[in-house]
Structure formats: C-alpha cells, structure tokens
Amino acid sequence: MKKADTQGRVISLFMKIEKGRPLSRPQDGKLSLRARFGIEGDANAGGVGPRQVLLVAMETLQEFKLQTGDLRENVVVAGLPLDDLPSGSVLELGYSAAVRLTYHCEVCKYIGTLGVKPIQSLENQRGFLAVVLTDGVVCEGDPVRVLDRCYDPVSDRTSDRFLWVVKQIPFGKVMTYKQIVDVLGVSHSHYRVLPTYMKRVAGQAYPMHRILDSKGCLTPHVDNQRALLEREGVEINAGEVDVSVFGWDISGIYY
C-alpha cells in the first residue's frame, strides 16, 4: 500500500477489558491490533461486524470541551480531517497496523450526559468506526497516515447498509436475520426492524428471498420465497434451510 502525504498522530489509547465496565488506558501504553479481529484483550473484539475500533479526532473533543475517553473511543488522533474522510479510507496506525473506516458512530442519548446539547451537534463527529486489516502495535505519539488504498463506501444509515449487504448475497446462498444484524453493527433490537426494510423495497431488484429468519426458516415478508430459492438450488425442508450448507460466509464482507 502506497503511503500518502496526509499524516496525523495518535494522542490517546483506550480499551474495554470487560463489558459493562468503563474504558481504561492499556497498562503497557499500547494497543495490539489483529486483522479481522480487533483489539487484543478488548471485550468487543471478534465477530464479523464493522465496529472493531472507534477513532475520534482530538479537534472534536476540544471543540465540544470533552476529555479523551469521553466518547468511549479506542484511538484519539490529531492533525487529520478524520470526520471528513470518506468511508472506505484506509489508515495506517503506527508503523504496520492498518484499519478500514466503515461508518460514523451514531449519536445516542449518552452524548447528552456529557453536556453536549443538542446531541445532534455531534452528528458525523461522534467518531469513525473501523475494522482491522493488518496486524500491528499502536502507541501514543505514533504517526497516523491516510493510505492510497480505498474500499467501497459504507453508508452511515442503517437502512442503506442493509441494502448494501443484501445486494452482495450470492446466488444460491442465504443469510439469517442474526447474521444481518451482526454485519450491520447494530443491536439485536433491530430484528423487528428488518421486515420493515424488506417491505420498503418489495418488487425492486434486491434478492430479499435470500434472507431467512434467525432460525433459518422462510419469512412471511417475501412473496414466492420458496420457489425463488429452490430455483437457485437451495434445499428447503419443512420450511427450513440448512444454513451450514447454504449459508453465505460473511466473514470477509468488510475485507
């Protein structure tokens, strides 16, 4: 990957040792990033979602009179137009680790507890989520570079990300609600929203018939789902599909 001229630096590092506990600075003053996994030792590491690392601009913290760590970020960077970079940009953190920016972290009610009012003023400045592409160790003071490599953009809007995912489901393969929620990087409460997304685009050129409920069963939200799947060679027994055979391997969707 060729290195561009745009360069900033790492200001602070944080990780979550255990879910339900606040972030803390790493004891050895560094983060170990592992490709397709996240931050070693972090409670949120692993999985297939787009939220392995959260980066926040120091300039944003200063503008809103916040302290490092307030936005539950993992990496604070300075000297880069972080929030203005396009989704899909690749950053080198330190001297070997590389991450792909996925989408801006959403603004939630928690922001109000920090004294930011209105909370919408932090829209698109709440931080950029990322996945780890290349292993490496990151320390405070390390350089941050925008590389000349770039991936397709991912929308900040969940409904648009949903369509981005659905368009990629291959012929003869299926995804469950649970897999879709994991890939979108949203809470399980979105299970009840997925049928709404599906109904909105009914009749359009999206392969919605390749979506199953979380048990691998046909859904009532797609017309002629059985016939469409069987036409693609997908076997259905008592309304259920063996996802171990016909499920799409989603592990590489952000890589």
RACOR-V736949 format. One record per pair of residues at least 24 apart in sequence whose C-alpha atoms are under 10 Angstrom apart, sorted by the first residue. I is the first residue (numbers start at 1). J is the second residue. Records with the same first field share a line. If there is no record, write none. Layout:
I = J + J
This chain:
1 = 90 + 92 + 98 + 147 + 148 + 149 + 150
2 = 146 + 147 + 148 + 149
3 = 91 + 92 + 145 + 146 + 147 + 148 + 149
4 = 91 + 145 + 146 + 147 + 148 + 149
5 = 145 + 146 + 147 + 148
6 = 79 + 80 + 81 + 91 + 144 + 145 + 146 + 147
7 = 78 + 79 + 80 + 81 + 91 + 92 + 143 + 144 + 145 + 146 + 147
8 = 77 + 78 + 79 + 80 + 81 + 82 + 93 + 141 + 142 + 143 + 144 + 145 + 146
9 = 58 + 76 + 77 + 78 + 79 + 80 + 93 + 94 + 139 + 140 + 141 + 142 + 143 + 144 + 145
10 = 55 + 57 + 58 + 75 + 76 + 77 + 78 + 79 + 93 + 94 + 138 + 139 + 140 + 141 + 142 + 143 + 144
11 = 57 + 58 + 68 + 75 + 76 + 77 + 78 + 139 + 140 + 141 + 142 + 143
12 = 56 + 58 + 68 + 69 + 73 + 74 + 75 + 76 + 77 + 78 + 139 + 140 + 141 + 142
13 = 55 + 68 + 69 + 73 + 74 + 75 + 76 + 77 + 138 + 139 + 140
14 = 39 + 42 + 54 + 68 + 69 + 72 + 73 + 74 + 75 + 76
15 = 39 + 40 + 41 + 42 + 43 + 44 + 53 + 54 + 69 + 72 + 73 + 74 + 75
16 = 41 + 42 + 43 + 44 + 45 + 72 + 73 + 74
17 = 41 + 42 + 43 + 44
18 = 42 + 43 + 44
19 = 43 + 44
22 = 69 + 70 + 72
23 = 69 + 70 + 71 + 72 + 73 + 74
24 = 69 + 72 + 74
25 = 69 + 74
26 = 139
28 = 139
29 = 138 + 139 + 140
30 = 137 + 138 + 139 + 140
31 = 74 + 75 + 136 + 137 + 138 + 139 + 140
32 = 97 + 135 + 136 + 137 + 138 + 139
33 = 93 + 96 + 97 + 98 + 99 + 131 + 132 + 133 + 134 + 135 + 136 + 137 + 138
34 = 97 + 98 + 99 + 131 + 132 + 133 + 134 + 135 + 136 + 137
35 = 97 + 98 + 99 + 131 + 132 + 133 + 134 + 135 + 136 + 255
36 = 99 + 131 + 132 + 133 + 134 + 135 + 251 + 252 + 254 + 255
37 = 131 + 132 + 133 + 135
38 = 99 + 130 + 131 + 132 + 133 + 134 + 135
39 = 74 + 131 + 132 + 135 + 136 + 137
40 = 137
42 = 74
47 = 182 + 183 + 185 + 251
48 = 131 + 179 + 182 + 183 + 184 + 185 + 250 + 251 + 252 + 253 + 254
49 = 102 + 130 + 131 + 179 + 180 + 181 + 182 + 183 + 184 + 185 + 186 + 250 + 251 + 253 + 254
50 = 100 + 101 + 102 + 103 + 129 + 130 + 131 + 132 + 154 + 182 + 183 + 184 + 185 + 186 + 253 + 254
51 = 101 + 102 + 103 + 104 + 105 + 128 + 129 + 130 + 131 + 132 + 182 + 183 + 184 + 185 + 186
52 = 99 + 102 + 129 + 130 + 131 + 132 + 185
53 = 99 + 100 + 101 + 102 + 127 + 128 + 129 + 130 + 131 + 132
54 = 101 + 102 + 103 + 104 + 105 + 126 + 127 + 128 + 129 + 130 + 131
55 = 82 + 83 + 101 + 104 + 105 + 126 + 127 + 128 + 129 + 130
56 = 82 + 83 + 104 + 105 + 125 + 126 + 127 + 128 + 129
57 = 81 + 82 + 83 + 125 + 126 + 127 + 128
58 = 82
59 = 125
60 = 122 + 125 + 126 + 127
61 = 125 + 126
64 = 114 + 115 + 116 + 117 + 121 + 122
65 = 114 + 115 + 116
66 = 114 + 115 + 116
67 = 114
70 = 111 + 114
71 = 105 + 107 + 110 + 111 + 114 + 126 + 127
72 = 126 + 127
73 = 105 + 126 + 127 + 128 + 129
74 = 127 + 129
75 = 127 + 128 + 138 + 139 + 140
76 = 127 + 140
77 = 140 + 141 + 142 + 143 + 144
78 = 141 + 143 + 144
79 = 143 + 144
80 = 144 + 145 + 146
82 = 125 + 127 + 128 + 146
83 = 123 + 124 + 125 + 126 + 127 + 128
84 = 124 + 125 + 128
85 = 128 + 146
86 = 150 + 151 + 152 + 153 + 154
87 = 128 + 129 + 130 + 150 + 151 + 152 + 153 + 154 + 155 + 156
88 = 130 + 149 + 150 + 151 + 152 + 153 + 154 + 254
89 = 130 + 146 + 147 + 148 + 149 + 150 + 151 + 152 + 153
90 = 130 + 131 + 132 + 133 + 145 + 146 + 147 + 148 + 149 + 150 + 151
91 = 130 + 132 + 133 + 144 + 145 + 146 + 147 + 148 + 149 + 150
92 = 133 + 134 + 136 + 138 + 142 + 143 + 144 + 145 + 146 + 147
93 = 134 + 136 + 137 + 138 + 139 + 142 + 143 + 144 + 145 + 146
94 = 136 + 137 + 138 + 139 + 140 + 141 + 142 + 143 + 144 + 145
95 = 136 + 137 + 138 + 139 + 142 + 143 + 144 + 145
96 = 134 + 135 + 136 + 137 + 138
97 = 132 + 133 + 134 + 135 + 136 + 137 + 138 + 144
98 = 130 + 131 + 132 + 133 + 134 + 135 + 136 + 144 + 145 + 146 + 147
99 = 129 + 130 + 131 + 132 + 133 + 134 + 135 + 146
100 = 128 + 129 + 130 + 131 + 132 + 133 + 134 + 149 + 150 + 151 + 254 + 255
101 = 128 + 129 + 130 + 131 + 132 + 150 + 151 + 153 + 154 + 254
102 = 128 + 129 + 130 + 131 + 151 + 152 + 153 + 154 + 155 + 156 + 254
103 = 127 + 128 + 129 + 130 + 153 + 154 + 155 + 156 + 157 + 158 + 161 + 185
104 = 128 + 129 + 130 + 154 + 155 + 156 + 157
105 = 129 + 130 + 156
106 = 156 + 157 + 158
124 = 156
129 = 185
130 = 254
131 = 254 + 255
132 = 254 + 255
133 = 254 + 255
151 = 254 + 255
152 = 254
154 = 184 + 254
157 = 184
158 = 184 + 185 + 186 + 190 + 197
159 = 184 + 193 + 194 + 196 + 197 + 198 + 200
160 = 184 + 197
161 = 185
162 = 194 + 197 + 198
163 = 197 + 198 + 201 + 206 + 207 + 208
164 = 206
165 = 250 + 253
166 = 198 + 206 + 207 + 208 + 209 + 210 + 211
167 = 205 + 206 + 207 + 208
168 = 206 + 207 + 248 + 250 + 253
169 = 206 + 207 + 208 + 210 + 211 + 247 + 248 + 249 + 250
170 = 207 + 210 + 247 + 248 + 249
171 = 207 + 210 + 229 + 231 + 232 + 233 + 234 + 248
172 = 210 + 228 + 229 + 230 + 231 + 232 + 233 + 234 + 235 + 246 + 247 + 248
173 = 210 + 211 + 229 + 232 + 233 + 234 + 243 + 245 + 246 + 247 + 248 + 249
174 = 207 + 208 + 209 + 210 + 211 + 212 + 216 + 229 + 234 + 241 + 242 + 243 + 245 + 246 + 247 + 248 + 249
175 = 208 + 209 + 210 + 211 + 212 + 213 + 214 + 216 + 243 + 246 + 247 + 248 + 249 + 250
176 = 210 + 211 + 212 + 213 + 214 + 215 + 216 + 217 + 218 + 243 + 247 + 248
177 = 211 + 212 + 213 + 214 + 215 + 216
178 = 212 + 213 + 214 + 215 + 216
179 = 211 + 212 + 213 + 214 + 247 + 248 + 249 + 250
180 = 211 + 212 + 214 + 250
182 = 250
183 = 250 + 251 + 253 + 254
194 = 221
195 = 219 + 220 + 221 + 222
196 = 221
198 = 222
210 = 234 + 246 + 247 + 248
211 = 247
212 = 240 + 241 + 243 + 247
213 = 240
215 = 240 + 241 + 242 + 243
216 = 240 + 241 + 242 + 243 + 244 + 247
217 = 241 + 242 + 243
